[in-house]
């Protein structure tokens, strides 16, 4: 019971500290979020005010130009001078000078880059700037419409020529006795007033700008020069399907605040407005990164304050725990003194008992050491026997590959020599007998080689290393290239893993499975897929084909040595390939099985551990 306070108190203090930490951190987070929302709302309010101001200014400027044009409609001074000059066929120099003086008056020059006079047939007769090119072809429909309707016509942003750039135009019919005698064309250069009005920003900002937009078919067309992309007026547009763009939302008629991505792909805060009595829309925007920039300093401040408060709480908790621990240690010390005093009374008896126990432990350790030494000697002897067995098996392999096959090669050679030398003297039966003999020798050689390959699987000395299964499969496909080309096989694969394995045996495993899949195919070309998936601590490989398939009752038997399901005349081989596959997989601590049905292809599965620790 004396230890209970010492064990339980720290957990309570830890809980108190965690609650304080969560509270401080939560308060700091909510304060930061509130500051962020306030800053963004403040900026959105500023954008809204700027957008409202600029839209009103642009609407007022446009209304002023239209009102001025309407006032000229029936101004007797200009109408009378224009009529007399046009009636003179353009030969009255006095009237011409009077018209040019009016056209070039300062009150006109500050608003219009050029003024044209057209006759009642729409032909250009006089220009305030003779050196300039004639109006572009886009103006002709507006001129004729002004003549037909006897009303002021406006031509929205348009390109006049490569040298003169972008303009707006107003066409004012001149009425004399309710008859149109001509048309005045006023060309407005937006660079003199409108663009500066749109582009100026009331506060310093590296990213803020205002965009003037017009809906053009299925696109939102930018009408003004953009701050971050020069030469974009009337050239840059965005499809109306890009709904995250403020310009597109404005062109679709949305008004108010909006958060999205601008023409640069940057996240922005924007205020959207329609310019009254015009086909124009306005977007006032600023990069969200610029708006959030002040948050960095506030985040640092909040983090520092939170860290200081958490540190103070930690210090207070530790101090309280130390005080409690000191009291607990003092009480424990008193209890230990009392226990020690009582223990001294029977110390000699306890020492004697302990000494006897230690002696017995020492004797037990001696016995265990001796048993361990004997076991090590036995293990060493077993390893030496295993080494000798491997050496004997390697010697047997050499004999099988050389000494046993040498007589077979000699028999085959002499029988074939007899056939070549005495071909003309032998009848067909004799030649068939020689063929049977050569075929039997060849089959025996293949059988010896297959038995040798099967026996050598267990004594492969190459060891396990990190092996890229993709590289192994690529080498196998290179070896099988003639067979693949002959059968027109199509082989696909997944991305295979890298795992610890014997490179050579893994290649033999893939080669046996793929060659079987190619060999046992139906009438159509073989289609084979090699896959792999990760399950637990192992990889499951699959080799799937569209071949003749296997009946379920043979699923186990096909992995037995020399087990064949078909005659040699139909499918060549000794029936040892799958037995070798099984032995290779089991040497890698894996398992192999098949899922198939006659006529429906086969899928061979085998597993490989993903780490060396899982291999023996």
MILUM-811904 format. One record per residue (C-alpha): residue number from 1; residue in one letter; y, x, z. Coordinates in Angstrom, 2 decimals. Last residue first. Layout:
n|res|Y|X|Z
NUM|A|Y|X|Z $
...
% end
This chain:
n|res|Y|X|Z
616|X|-21.24|15.65|-44.33 $
615|X|-18.30|13.62|-45.53 $
614|X|-16.04|11.31|-43.49 $
613|X|-14.05|14.20|-42.02 $
612|X|-13.38|15.38|-45.59 $
611|X|-11.15|12.37|-46.15 $
610|X|-10.97|9.43|-48.61 $
609|X|-14.67|8.53|-48.43 $
608|X|-16.19|7.71|-51.88 $
607|X|-17.74|4.37|-52.85 $
606|X|-19.72|3.28|-55.92 $
605|X|-19.70|0.09|-57.99 $
604|X|-21.38|-0.42|-61.38 $
603|X|-20.24|-3.48|-63.33 $
602|X|-22.53|-4.83|-66.03 $
601|X|-22.22|-6.88|-69.22 $
600|X|-22.82|-10.58|-69.73 $
599|X|-25.96|-10.66|-71.91 $
598|X|-28.33|-10.38|-68.96 $
597|X|-26.40|-10.59|-65.69 $
596|X|-24.74|-7.82|-63.72 $
595|X|-23.52|-6.49|-60.37 $
594|X|-24.58|-2.90|-59.61 $
593|X|-24.80|-0.69|-56.52 $
592|X|-23.77|2.75|-55.27 $
591|X|-23.07|3.94|-51.70 $
590|X|-21.09|6.92|-50.43 $
589|X|-21.56|9.82|-48.04 $
588|X|-20.70|12.31|-50.85 $
587|X|-24.37|13.37|-51.06 $
586|X|-25.15|9.64|-51.31 $
585|X|-22.94|9.35|-54.41 $
584|X|-24.60|12.37|-56.08 $
583|X|-28.12|11.08|-55.26 $
582|X|-27.32|7.63|-56.66 $
581|X|-25.89|9.08|-59.87 $
580|X|-28.96|11.32|-60.29 $
579|X|-31.19|8.24|-59.98 $
578|X|-28.93|6.51|-62.51 $
577|X|-29.55|9.26|-65.07 $
576|X|-33.33|9.62|-64.49 $
575|X|-34.75|7.02|-66.85 $
574|X|-36.11|9.53|-69.36 $
573|X|-33.78|8.81|-72.31 $
572|X|-33.60|7.12|-75.73 $
571|X|-33.10|3.35|-76.13 $
570|X|-35.18|1.23|-78.55 $
569|X|-38.03|3.66|-79.35 $
568|X|-37.95|4.96|-75.79 $
567|X|-38.89|1.49|-74.53 $
566|X|-36.61|-0.50|-72.22 $
565|X|-36.30|-1.09|-68.44 $
564|X|-36.99|2.55|-67.47 $
563|X|-37.54|3.97|-63.96 $
562|X|-38.04|7.76|-64.15 $
561|X|-36.36|8.23|-60.73 $
560|X|-35.43|5.01|-58.94 $
559|X|-31.82|3.72|-59.32 $
558|X|-32.86|1.08|-61.88 $
557|X|-35.30|-0.42|-59.34 $
556|X|-32.62|-1.74|-56.98 $
555|X|-30.76|-4.06|-59.41 $
554|X|-33.96|-4.77|-61.39 $
553|X|-34.61|-8.30|-60.04 $
552|X|-30.98|-9.22|-60.84 $
551|X|-31.49|-8.88|-64.64 $
550|X|-29.33|-6.21|-66.25 $
549|X|-26.57|-6.56|-68.88 $
548|X|-26.56|-6.09|-72.66 $
547|X|-23.14|-4.45|-72.69 $
546|X|-19.59|-5.66|-72.02 $
545|X|-18.80|-2.82|-69.63 $
544|X|-17.41|-2.22|-66.12 $
543|X|-17.30|1.10|-64.20 $
542|X|-15.92|0.44|-60.71 $
541|X|-14.77|2.82|-57.95 $
540|X|-14.30|1.80|-54.29 $
539|X|-12.20|4.30|-52.32 $
538|X|-12.77|4.83|-48.60 $
537|X|-11.09|4.67|-45.20 $
536|X|-10.28|0.93|-45.31 $
535|X|-10.53|-0.27|-48.92 $
534|X|-8.57|1.46|-51.67 $
533|X|-9.19|0.34|-55.25 $
532|X|-10.54|2.14|-58.31 $
531|X|-11.10|1.24|-61.96 $
530|X|-12.92|2.49|-65.06 $
529|X|-13.01|-0.02|-67.93 $
528|X|-15.47|-0.12|-70.84 $
527|X|-15.49|-2.09|-74.10 $
526|X|-18.49|-1.28|-76.31 $
525|X|-18.22|-2.25|-80.01 $
524|X|-19.99|-5.49|-80.95 $
523|X|-23.76|-5.70|-81.47 $
522|X|-24.54|-5.27|-77.78 $
521|X|-24.18|-2.07|-75.82 $
520|X|-26.72|-0.11|-73.78 $
519|X|-25.77|3.38|-75.02 $
518|X|-22.01|3.14|-74.39 $
517|X|-22.40|1.88|-70.80 $
516|X|-25.17|4.43|-70.22 $
515|X|-22.91|7.24|-71.50 $
514|X|-20.13|6.00|-69.19 $
513|X|-22.32|5.91|-66.05 $
512|X|-23.94|9.31|-66.73 $
511|X|-20.61|10.98|-67.61 $
510|X|-18.79|9.57|-64.55 $
509|X|-21.49|10.88|-62.17 $
508|X|-21.74|14.26|-63.97 $
507|X|-17.96|14.66|-63.63 $
506|X|-18.15|13.84|-59.92 $
505|X|-20.95|16.41|-59.62 $
504|X|-18.86|19.14|-61.26 $
503|X|-15.69|18.50|-59.25 $
502|X|-17.51|18.21|-55.91 $
501|X|-15.40|15.86|-53.82 $
500|X|-12.36|15.59|-51.55 $
499|X|-10.01|12.90|-52.94 $
498|X|-7.32|12.41|-55.59 $
497|X|-7.09|8.79|-56.67 $
496|X|-7.53|7.07|-60.08 $
495|X|-4.76|5.29|-62.00 $
494|X|-6.68|2.52|-63.77 $
493|X|-8.81|3.18|-66.84 $
492|X|-9.54|2.08|-70.39 $
491|X|-12.43|2.92|-72.75 $
490|X|-12.82|1.37|-76.22 $
489|X|-16.11|2.35|-77.91 $
488|X|-16.27|2.77|-81.68 $
487|X|-19.98|3.69|-81.27 $
486|X|-19.76|6.92|-83.30 $
485|X|-16.27|7.76|-82.02 $
484|X|-17.30|7.30|-78.39 $
483|X|-20.46|9.39|-78.88 $
482|X|-18.47|12.19|-80.56 $
481|X|-15.76|12.03|-77.79 $
480|X|-18.23|12.09|-74.90 $
479|X|-17.26|15.62|-73.77 $
478|X|-13.52|14.79|-74.07 $
477|X|-14.08|11.54|-72.14 $
476|X|-15.77|13.58|-69.38 $
475|X|-12.84|16.02|-69.20 $
474|X|-10.34|13.12|-68.94 $
473|X|-12.47|11.51|-66.21 $
472|X|-12.36|14.72|-64.15 $
471|X|-8.58|15.03|-64.62 $
470|X|-8.03|11.40|-63.50 $
469|X|-10.39|11.94|-60.52 $
468|X|-8.06|14.63|-59.16 $
467|X|-10.26|16.67|-56.82 $
466|X|-9.32|17.97|-53.36 $
465|X|-12.26|20.24|-52.63 $
464|X|-15.92|19.77|-51.72 $
463|X|-18.43|22.56|-52.11 $
462|X|-19.47|24.44|-55.28 $
461|X|-22.87|25.20|-53.79 $
460|X|-24.73|22.19|-55.23 $
459|X|-28.01|22.13|-53.30 $
458|X|-28.65|18.37|-53.17 $
457|X|-27.82|17.74|-56.82 $
456|X|-30.06|20.62|-57.93 $
455|X|-33.27|18.55|-57.70 $
454|X|-31.99|15.84|-60.06 $
453|X|-30.65|18.35|-62.59 $
452|X|-33.99|20.21|-62.58 $
451|X|-35.91|16.97|-63.03 $
450|X|-33.64|16.07|-65.96 $
449|X|-34.07|19.55|-67.52 $
448|X|-37.86|19.37|-67.13 $
447|X|-37.92|15.88|-68.70 $
446|X|-35.72|17.03|-71.56 $
445|X|-38.08|19.96|-72.21 $
444|X|-41.11|17.62|-72.03 $
443|X|-39.49|15.26|-74.54 $
442|X|-38.84|18.17|-76.91 $
441|X|-42.46|19.35|-76.60 $
440|X|-43.72|15.82|-77.25 $
439|X|-41.44|15.43|-80.28 $
438|X|-42.65|18.76|-81.69 $
437|X|-46.30|17.70|-81.24 $
436|X|-45.72|14.25|-82.72 $
435|X|-43.97|15.82|-85.72 $
434|X|-46.92|18.21|-86.22 $
433|X|-49.30|15.25|-86.13 $
432|X|-47.13|13.42|-88.69 $
431|X|-47.27|16.46|-90.99 $
430|X|-51.04|16.54|-90.63 $
429|X|-51.31|12.83|-91.41 $
428|X|-49.09|13.22|-94.50 $
427|X|-51.33|15.91|-96.03 $
426|X|-50.83|19.59|-95.49 $
425|X|-51.09|22.23|-98.23 $
424|X|-47.50|21.88|-99.52 $
423|X|-46.05|22.02|-95.99 $
422|X|-48.01|25.16|-95.14 $
421|X|-45.13|27.54|-94.29 $
420|X|-42.57|24.97|-93.09 $
419|X|-45.04|22.93|-91.04 $
418|X|-46.73|25.98|-89.55 $
417|X|-43.31|27.36|-88.55 $
416|X|-42.49|24.01|-86.86 $
415|X|-45.72|24.31|-84.84 $
414|X|-44.91|27.92|-84.01 $
413|X|-41.38|27.10|-82.82 $
412|X|-42.42|24.05|-80.78 $
411|X|-45.20|25.98|-79.04 $
410|X|-42.84|28.90|-78.33 $
409|X|-40.12|26.57|-76.96 $
408|X|-42.71|24.98|-74.69 $
407|X|-43.94|28.39|-73.55 $
406|X|-40.31|29.36|-72.63 $
405|X|-39.57|26.10|-70.85 $
404|X|-41.54|26.87|-67.71 $
403|X|-40.19|30.45|-67.45 $
402|X|-36.56|29.63|-68.17 $
401|X|-35.11|26.44|-66.73 $
400|X|-38.00|25.65|-64.43 $
399|X|-38.31|29.27|-63.30 $
398|X|-34.55|29.47|-62.67 $
397|X|-34.64|26.20|-60.77 $
396|X|-37.56|27.44|-58.74 $
395|X|-35.57|30.53|-57.81 $
394|X|-32.66|28.28|-56.81 $
393|X|-35.10|26.22|-54.72 $
392|X|-36.43|29.37|-53.04 $
391|X|-32.86|30.48|-52.27 $
390|X|-32.07|27.03|-50.90 $
389|X|-35.19|27.15|-48.74 $
388|X|-34.25|30.64|-47.48 $
387|X|-30.79|29.35|-46.51 $
386|X|-32.36|26.34|-44.79 $
385|X|-34.70|28.62|-42.83 $
384|X|-31.69|30.77|-41.79 $
383|X|-29.80|27.64|-40.76 $
382|X|-32.78|26.47|-38.69 $
381|X|-33.02|29.88|-36.98 $
380|X|-29.31|29.74|-36.11 $
379|X|-29.72|26.20|-34.77 $
378|X|-32.65|27.30|-32.60 $
377|X|-30.62|30.22|-31.23 $
376|X|-27.66|27.93|-30.54 $
375|X|-29.94|25.46|-28.72 $
374|X|-31.36|28.25|-26.53 $
373|X|-27.84|29.41|-25.62 $
372|X|-26.77|25.83|-24.81 $
371|X|-29.82|25.38|-22.57 $
370|X|-28.93|28.59|-20.74 $
369|X|-25.31|27.49|-20.29 $
368|X|-26.46|24.07|-19.00 $
367|X|-28.79|25.71|-16.44 $
366|X|-26.01|28.01|-15.22 $
365|X|-23.62|25.02|-14.94 $
364|X|-26.16|23.16|-12.79 $
363|X|-26.50|26.18|-10.49 $
362|X|-22.70|26.32|-10.12 $
361|X|-22.52|22.57|-9.38 $
360|X|-25.20|22.94|-6.67 $
359|X|-23.20|25.75|-5.09 $
358|X|-20.01|23.66|-5.26 $
357|X|-21.72|20.75|-3.50 $
356|X|-22.96|23.03|-0.74 $
355|X|-19.48|24.47|-0.27 $
354|X|-17.98|20.98|-0.12 $
353|X|-20.35|19.89|2.62 $
352|X|-19.60|23.03|4.62 $
351|X|-15.87|22.57|4.15 $
350|X|-16.13|18.91|5.26 $
349|X|-17.91|19.88|8.48 $
348|X|-15.40|22.65|9.20 $
347|X|-12.45|20.29|8.57 $
346|X|-13.61|17.56|10.98 $
345|X|-10.55|17.48|13.26 $
344|X|-8.24|18.90|10.57 $
343|X|-8.48|15.62|8.65 $
342|X|-6.72|13.62|11.37 $
341|X|-3.69|15.92|11.31 $
340|X|-3.69|15.87|7.52 $
339|X|-3.62|12.05|7.47 $
338|X|-0.65|11.95|9.84 $
337|X|1.23|14.52|7.80 $
336|X|0.38|12.64|4.58 $
335|X|1.80|9.41|6.04 $
334|X|5.04|11.14|6.98 $
333|X|5.34|12.65|3.50 $
332|X|4.73|9.24|1.91 $
331|X|7.62|7.75|3.87 $
330|X|9.93|10.56|2.75 $
329|X|8.73|10.26|-0.86 $
328|X|9.52|6.52|-0.89 $
327|X|13.00|7.06|0.49 $
326|X|13.66|9.78|-2.10 $
325|X|12.26|7.54|-4.84 $
324|X|14.66|4.73|-3.99 $
323|X|17.61|7.10|-4.18 $
322|X|16.35|8.64|-7.41 $
321|X|15.84|5.18|-8.93 $
320|X|19.40|4.17|-8.11 $
319|X|20.75|7.35|-9.70 $
318|X|18.57|6.85|-12.77 $
317|X|19.79|3.27|-13.18 $
316|X|23.43|4.29|-12.76 $
315|X|23.06|7.15|-15.27 $
314|X|21.36|4.85|-17.78 $
313|X|24.10|2.25|-17.40 $
312|X|26.76|4.91|-17.94 $
311|X|24.91|6.18|-21.01 $
310|X|24.67|2.63|-22.37 $
309|X|28.40|2.14|-21.79 $
308|X|29.24|5.44|-23.50 $
307|X|26.89|4.70|-26.42 $
306|X|28.45|1.25|-26.84 $
305|X|31.95|2.74|-26.79 $
304|X|30.98|5.40|-29.35 $
303|X|29.22|2.89|-31.58 $
302|X|32.19|0.51|-31.48 $
301|X|34.60|3.35|-32.35 $
300|X|32.39|4.67|-35.16 $
299|X|32.00|1.13|-36.54 $
298|X|35.76|0.65|-36.31 $
297|X|36.36|3.84|-38.26 $
296|X|33.86|2.78|-40.92 $
295|X|35.21|-0.78|-41.05 $
294|X|38.47|0.47|-42.52 $
293|X|36.60|1.13|-45.82 $
292|X|35.22|-2.42|-46.06 $
291|X|38.06|-3.72|-48.25 $
290|X|37.93|-0.61|-50.45 $
289|X|34.14|-0.93|-50.84 $
288|X|34.59|-4.62|-51.66 $
287|X|36.62|-3.62|-54.69 $
286|X|39.68|-5.81|-55.24 $
285|X|40.27|-8.88|-57.37 $
284|X|42.90|-11.23|-58.79 $
283|X|41.32|-13.28|-61.58 $
282|X|43.50|-15.51|-63.77 $
281|X|42.57|-18.14|-66.34 $
280|X|44.37|-18.90|-69.59 $
279|X|44.26|-21.91|-71.93 $
278|X|47.75|-22.88|-70.75 $
277|X|49.55|-25.73|-68.96 $
276|X|48.86|-24.24|-65.52 $
275|X|47.24|-20.77|-65.28 $
274|X|43.80|-21.46|-63.83 $
273|X|43.05|-19.51|-60.64 $
272|X|40.25|-17.34|-59.24 $
271|X|40.60|-15.11|-56.15 $
270|X|38.24|-12.15|-56.04 $
269|X|36.23|-9.92|-53.69 $
268|X|34.40|-7.21|-55.60 $
267|X|30.99|-5.53|-55.95 $
266|X|31.16|-3.00|-58.78 $
265|X|29.27|-3.58|-62.04 $
264|X|32.17|-2.20|-64.05 $
263|X|32.99|-5.62|-65.58 $
262|X|33.15|-7.12|-62.09 $
261|X|30.37|-7.95|-59.63 $
260|X|30.45|-10.91|-57.25 $
259|X|32.33|-12.52|-54.36 $
258|X|34.49|-15.57|-55.08 $
257|X|37.61|-17.20|-53.63 $
256|X|39.18|-20.32|-55.11 $
255|X|38.97|-21.84|-58.58 $
254|X|35.97|-22.41|-60.85 $
253|X|36.75|-23.51|-64.41 $
252|X|33.93|-21.86|-66.35 $
251|X|36.39|-19.17|-67.49 $
250|X|37.07|-18.37|-63.81 $
249|X|33.33|-18.07|-63.08 $
248|X|32.93|-15.78|-66.09 $
247|X|35.79|-13.53|-64.96 $
246|X|34.42|-13.41|-61.40 $
245|X|31.07|-12.12|-62.75 $
244|X|27.88|-13.10|-60.87 $
243|X|27.29|-15.95|-63.36 $
242|X|26.57|-13.72|-66.32 $
241|X|25.55|-16.63|-68.58 $
240|X|29.14|-17.04|-69.77 $
239|X|28.73|-13.83|-71.76 $
238|X|31.28|-11.12|-70.95 $
237|X|34.11|-9.90|-73.16 $
236|X|35.94|-6.67|-73.90 $
235|X|37.87|-6.30|-77.16 $
234|X|40.80|-8.72|-76.76 $
233|X|42.38|-6.24|-74.29 $
232|X|39.91|-3.43|-73.46 $
231|X|41.82|-0.37|-74.65 $
230|X|41.63|1.33|-71.25 $
229|X|38.95|0.49|-68.70 $
228|X|39.72|0.77|-64.97 $
227|X|43.11|-0.93|-64.88 $
226|X|42.33|-3.50|-67.54 $
225|X|44.63|-4.20|-70.49 $
224|X|45.11|-7.94|-70.85 $
223|X|43.32|-10.77|-72.66 $
222|X|39.73|-10.32|-71.37 $
221|X|37.43|-12.76|-73.20 $
220|X|34.87|-14.92|-71.32 $
219|X|32.10|-15.65|-73.77 $
218|X|30.16|-18.60|-75.19 $
217|X|33.05|-19.73|-77.41 $
216|X|36.14|-17.78|-76.33 $
215|X|37.22|-18.77|-72.83 $
214|X|40.42|-16.92|-72.02 $
213|X|40.92|-14.49|-69.15 $
212|X|43.89|-12.63|-67.63 $
211|X|42.69|-10.03|-65.12 $
210|X|44.56|-8.83|-62.04 $
209|X|43.89|-5.50|-60.36 $
208|X|42.94|-3.92|-57.03 $
207|X|41.05|-0.59|-57.04 $
206|X|43.26|2.20|-55.67 $
205|X|45.51|-0.17|-53.67 $
204|X|49.15|0.06|-52.58 $
203|X|50.60|-3.45|-52.06 $
202|X|52.45|-5.84|-54.41 $
201|X|50.18|-5.24|-57.43 $
200|X|51.58|-4.97|-60.95 $
199|X|49.11|-5.64|-63.76 $
198|X|49.88|-9.26|-64.62 $
197|X|53.66|-8.89|-64.63 $
196|X|53.38|-5.56|-66.45 $
195|X|51.19|-7.30|-69.08 $
194|X|53.61|-10.23|-69.49 $
193|X|56.86|-8.27|-69.72 $
192|X|57.12|-5.66|-72.47 $
191|X|53.41|-5.19|-73.12 $
190|X|52.98|-8.86|-74.02 $
189|X|54.84|-8.28|-77.32 $
188|X|56.13|-11.70|-78.36 $
187|X|56.63|-12.54|-82.05 $
186|X|59.06|-15.44|-82.69 $
185|X|58.59|-17.17|-86.05 $
184|X|61.44|-19.35|-87.29 $
183|X|60.41|-22.06|-89.75 $
182|X|62.25|-23.60|-92.70 $
181|X|64.05|-26.64|-94.10 $
180|X|62.06|-29.20|-92.14 $
179|X|63.68|-32.62|-92.69 $
178|X|64.99|-34.88|-89.94 $
177|X|68.54|-34.51|-91.32 $
176|X|68.21|-30.72|-90.95 $
175|X|65.28|-29.56|-88.81 $
174|X|64.27|-25.91|-88.34 $
173|X|60.57|-25.67|-87.37 $
172|X|59.83|-23.27|-84.47 $
171|X|56.75|-20.99|-84.62 $
170|X|55.86|-19.13|-81.41 $
169|X|53.73|-15.96|-81.45 $
168|X|51.67|-13.87|-79.03 $
167|X|50.99|-10.21|-79.74 $
166|X|48.35|-7.45|-79.58 $
165|X|48.56|-4.10|-81.37 $
164|X|51.28|-2.92|-83.77 $
163|X|49.49|0.06|-85.31 $
162|X|46.04|-1.49|-85.77 $
161|X|47.58|-4.71|-87.07 $
160|X|48.52|-8.18|-85.81 $
159|X|45.88|-8.77|-83.13 $
158|X|46.01|-12.15|-81.43 $
157|X|46.92|-13.64|-78.07 $
156|X|47.74|-17.35|-78.50 $
155|X|49.63|-18.80|-81.46 $
154|X|52.13|-21.47|-80.43 $
153|X|53.47|-24.33|-82.56 $
152|X|56.83|-26.07|-82.09 $
151|X|56.92|-29.46|-83.79 $
150|X|57.91|-30.66|-87.29 $
149|X|54.22|-31.61|-87.70 $
148|X|53.75|-30.46|-91.30 $
147|X|56.10|-27.46|-91.18 $
146|X|54.80|-26.33|-87.74 $
145|X|51.22|-26.67|-89.00 $
144|X|52.11|-24.57|-92.05 $
143|X|53.43|-21.77|-89.84 $
142|X|50.41|-21.99|-87.45 $
141|X|47.95|-21.76|-90.36 $
140|X|49.85|-18.72|-91.73 $
139|X|49.99|-16.73|-88.48 $
138|X|46.38|-15.46|-88.60 $
137|X|47.15|-13.80|-91.96 $
136|X|49.20|-11.15|-90.18 $
135|X|52.96|-11.24|-90.28 $
134|X|54.61|-8.83|-92.73 $
133|X|54.78|-5.20|-91.75 $
132|X|57.73|-3.88|-89.86 $
131|X|60.55|-1.94|-91.53 $
130|X|62.45|-5.17|-92.17 $
129|X|62.91|-5.72|-88.43 $
128|X|64.72|-9.04|-87.90 $
127|X|62.66|-10.37|-90.80 $
126|X|63.72|-12.68|-93.67 $
125|X|62.09|-14.75|-96.44 $
124|X|58.41|-15.12|-95.48 $
123|X|56.86|-17.98|-97.47 $
122|X|55.75|-21.08|-95.56 $
121|X|56.81|-23.50|-98.28 $
120|X|59.77|-24.74|-96.21 $
119|X|61.07|-21.18|-96.01 $
118|X|59.97|-18.67|-93.40 $
117|X|62.29|-16.70|-91.09 $
116|X|60.71|-14.01|-88.92 $
115|X|61.72|-12.72|-85.46 $
114|X|60.38|-9.44|-84.01 $
113|X|59.60|-7.81|-80.65 $
112|X|60.72|-10.89|-78.76 $
111|X|61.79|-11.23|-75.12 $
110|X|64.41|-8.51|-74.60 $
109|X|65.49|-8.66|-78.24 $
108|X|66.34|-12.36|-78.09 $
107|X|68.96|-12.23|-75.34 $
106|X|70.11|-8.90|-76.75 $
105|X|71.01|-10.46|-80.17 $
104|X|68.83|-9.11|-82.96 $
103|X|67.96|-12.52|-84.45 $
102|X|71.54|-13.80|-84.16 $
101|X|72.96|-10.74|-85.88 $
100|X|70.23|-10.98|-88.51 $
99|X|71.19|-14.61|-89.26 $
98|X|74.89|-13.80|-89.53 $
97|X|74.16|-10.82|-91.77 $
96|X|72.08|-13.02|-94.08 $
95|X|74.75|-15.72|-94.16 $
94|X|77.32|-13.18|-95.31 $
93|X|74.90|-11.67|-97.83 $
92|X|74.35|-14.98|-99.66 $
91|X|71.65|-14.02|-102.16 $
90|X|68.63|-15.38|-100.29 $
89|X|68.06|-18.18|-102.78 $
88|X|71.48|-19.55|-101.98 $
87|X|69.81|-22.66|-100.51 $
86|X|67.86|-20.39|-98.10 $
85|X|71.07|-18.78|-96.87 $
84|X|72.87|-22.09|-96.52 $
83|X|69.95|-23.71|-94.70 $
82|X|69.45|-20.76|-92.33 $
81|X|73.13|-20.68|-91.41 $
80|X|73.18|-24.44|-90.81 $
79|X|69.96|-24.46|-88.75 $
78|X|71.04|-21.43|-86.67 $
77|X|74.29|-23.04|-85.64 $
76|X|73.04|-26.62|-85.49 $
75|X|70.43|-25.91|-82.81 $
74|X|67.84|-28.62|-83.47 $
73|X|64.56|-26.78|-82.87 $
72|X|66.25|-23.88|-81.09 $
71|X|66.05|-25.72|-77.78 $
70|X|62.31|-26.30|-78.25 $
69|X|61.76|-22.55|-78.67 $
68|X|63.68|-21.84|-75.48 $
67|X|61.58|-24.43|-73.67 $
66|X|58.38|-22.83|-75.00 $
65|X|59.47|-19.37|-73.83 $
64|X|60.51|-20.68|-70.42 $
63|X|57.22|-22.56|-70.03 $
62|X|55.31|-19.34|-70.69 $
61|X|57.37|-17.41|-68.16 $
60|X|57.01|-20.20|-65.58 $
59|X|53.22|-20.34|-66.11 $
58|X|53.03|-16.56|-65.77 $
57|X|55.06|-16.63|-62.56 $
56|X|53.03|-19.53|-61.14 $
55|X|49.75|-17.77|-61.93 $
54|X|51.14|-14.57|-60.42 $
53|X|52.13|-16.20|-57.15 $
52|X|48.91|-18.17|-56.75 $
51|X|46.79|-15.11|-57.52 $
50|X|48.78|-12.97|-55.08 $
49|X|48.44|-15.58|-52.31 $
48|X|44.71|-15.96|-52.95 $
47|X|44.20|-12.19|-52.96 $
46|X|46.03|-11.91|-49.61 $
45|X|43.92|-14.71|-48.14 $
44|X|40.79|-12.97|-49.43 $
43|X|41.97|-9.72|-47.81 $
42|X|42.46|-11.45|-44.46 $
41|X|39.08|-13.11|-44.82 $
40|X|37.47|-9.74|-45.51 $
39|X|39.16|-8.11|-42.52 $
38|X|38.27|-11.02|-40.22 $
37|X|34.64|-11.05|-41.38 $
36|X|34.33|-7.32|-40.73 $
35|X|35.96|-7.61|-37.31 $
34|X|33.59|-10.44|-36.36 $
33|X|30.59|-8.44|-37.57 $
32|X|31.73|-5.43|-35.50 $
31|X|32.21|-7.56|-32.37 $
30|X|28.80|-9.15|-32.92 $
29|X|27.19|-5.71|-33.17 $
28|X|28.98|-4.32|-30.12 $
27|X|28.01|-7.36|-28.03 $
26|X|24.41|-7.06|-29.18 $
25|X|24.29|-3.35|-28.37 $
24|X|25.78|-3.87|-24.91 $
23|X|23.44|-6.78|-24.15 $
22|X|20.37|-5.03|-25.53 $
21|X|21.18|-1.87|-23.55 $
20|X|21.83|-3.84|-20.34 $
19|X|18.55|-5.72|-20.76 $
18|X|16.71|-2.46|-21.43 $
17|X|18.26|-0.86|-18.32 $
16|X|17.25|-3.81|-16.14 $
15|X|13.70|-3.67|-17.52 $
14|X|13.57|0.08|-16.90 $
13|X|14.79|-0.52|-13.33 $
12|X|12.04|-3.05|-12.77 $
11|X|9.50|-0.67|-14.16 $
10|X|10.81|2.14|-11.93 $
9|X|10.29|-0.02|-8.79 $
8|X|6.60|-0.83|-9.27 $
7|X|4.88|2.56|-8.74 $
6|X|6.91|3.95|-5.84 $
5|X|6.99|0.62|-4.07 $
4|X|3.19|0.28|-4.29 $
3|X|2.30|3.77|-3.11 $
2|X|2.32|2.95|0.61 $
1|X|0.00|0.00|0.00 $
% end
